[in-house]
């Protein structure tokens, strides 16, 4: 087998001086004898003259505790070669040397956790007076400086060199002369990067800044600043100028579109200039963001909500008000907390007894909801939001899981006895007129259905009117026309909130494609409750289907004296290449589903 080896070389120096020669030794080996290859090309993005660093921005000016340290931890995850700053590292604005030392010691303890170099740049919160400048000089040696790295010039400026405070930054004569000499001494670097705190191009009376900016116009350069706590990119002076947002500083945090977010800037230096990406702190996660233990809890709380809700049923012409009960079961060995909030609909108002409930380990709690009707006959569900946290107060949550329940009052539907035992043969003629129906697709598809029970089964029959039937006798049911029945017989509080988790693993569900004389039905499931019967056959107008669900299945959840069944009926309609799913009531898994949809209550009356 022939292999091709690619060799590259780089010479890297440990100093921070300009490096004109970037090459390294490494090899890559791959079989190239096959015509087809499992890669697009071999132009690796591994130019040894490229490098990556990060920029953190304002920590202070109304700092929010913990945010900057979160950024430090995430920098260690990202592993840049080094980290730049643009100032406002401490709160400052003090003459108290003891307090000043405390603040710097605190900040340096954060930086001490970084695994890579960190370069300091002063902001107005770091140097506001002579005392603070003296403290800076004693700790860091200089308020402005430069270095080169892989033939890129980094020029770190002090916009506070005349201590005028926020909005009044300057470049003094001495600093200008220093910067001008640095630029003169480094005329041929690949790129020049400027770091300062206050965006002096937004200000007036900046002393020598405009002259310094003019020196940048004829060279490749990019400028980074902070101070304003609002991100913006500008093009000026033949370069890109960035004002960064925050890494913990005061912010309305209205989002990236308004420039208010906590971030670090990730910079990849190339021969064509820096490539910038803003990394939101809340978008960087450790490798253990979800562990096996967390996964087990997620699956548990997805499959079975700890919240049971008894639906609210009413009689009469109009609903006015009523109450619902919530039961919350914590069968874990740690405390559980639930935070509730409600959202009214145009004609229903929902009120919760409490906005938060704590449930001790292996115990149960209860809460009431009140529902009030406003004007309107077609009641739109109100919403209950429940955010679950598992774990002791003050400790990181083992899991946080959100639930959303849409709630409205419901009318009871009767599940009547059979007047005669139906034949499950694919013909619904004996059922006569159906009690329930729905139309979709501008009336081109119509589904009628009914149900009844006897001592052995609950029977469901459906007629589907559809002028185009595509049934293949094989393949997946959901890729052809089919009729589906979904049912849940669990206790009402649990059944009412079932959302068909894991493809209805806890529910009864069956899909059948319509059969004809030459094409058999395709079934979605084969492991149905013992004794289940279902058939679906084509007709001149579409197809018909029947289901016989054993009473024993319902009794396994509710006991001998069973009382109700939750049911939905749907179809997949394939016309041409597209399959569209329609259902009588909202699909339990969908966002428009509501608590307790589709209940039928057993009555002695005969159909």
Secondary structure as UniProt FT lines:
FT   STRAND          3..8
FT   STRAND          26..31
FT   TURN            48..49
FT   STRAND          51..56
FT   TURN            65..66
FT   HELIX           67..78
FT   STRAND          82..85
FT   HELIX           97..111
FT   TURN            112..113
FT   STRAND          117..119
FT   TURN            124..126
FT   HELIX           130..140
FT   STRAND          145..149
FT   TURN            150..151
FT   STRAND          152..156
FT   TURN            161..162
FT   TURN            166..167
FT   STRAND          170..171
FT   HELIX           173..185
FT   TURN            186..188
FT   STRAND          191..195
FT   HELIX           200..202
FT   HELIX           209..216
FT   TURN            217..218
FT   STRAND          221..225
FT   STRAND          232..236
FT   TURN            237..238
FT   STRAND          239..243
FT   HELIX           256..258
FT   STRAND          262..270
FT   TURN            271..272
FT   STRAND          273..280
FT   HELIX           281..283
FT   TURN            287..288
FT   HELIX           292..303
FT   STRAND          307..309
FT   STRAND          321..330
FT   STRAND          336..343
FT   STRAND          348..352
FT   STRAND          356..359
FT   TURN            361..362
FT   STRAND          363..373
FT   STRAND          382..390
FT   TURN            393..394
FT   STRAND          399..407
FT   STRAND          413..417
FT   HELIX           429..431
FT   STRAND          436..440
FT   TURN            441..444
FT   STRAND          445..453
FT   STRAND          457..465
FT   HELIX           477..479
FT   STRAND          482..488
FT   HELIX           492..495
FT   TURN            496..497
FT   HELIX           501..504
FT   TURN            505..506
FT   STRAND          508..512
FT   TURN            530..531
FT   STRAND          533..538
FT   STRAND          542..550
FT   HELIX           551..558
FT   STRAND          564..575
FT   TURN            576..577
FT   STRAND          578..583
FT   TURN            588..589
FT   TURN            591..592
FT   TURN            595..598
FT   STRAND          599..606
//
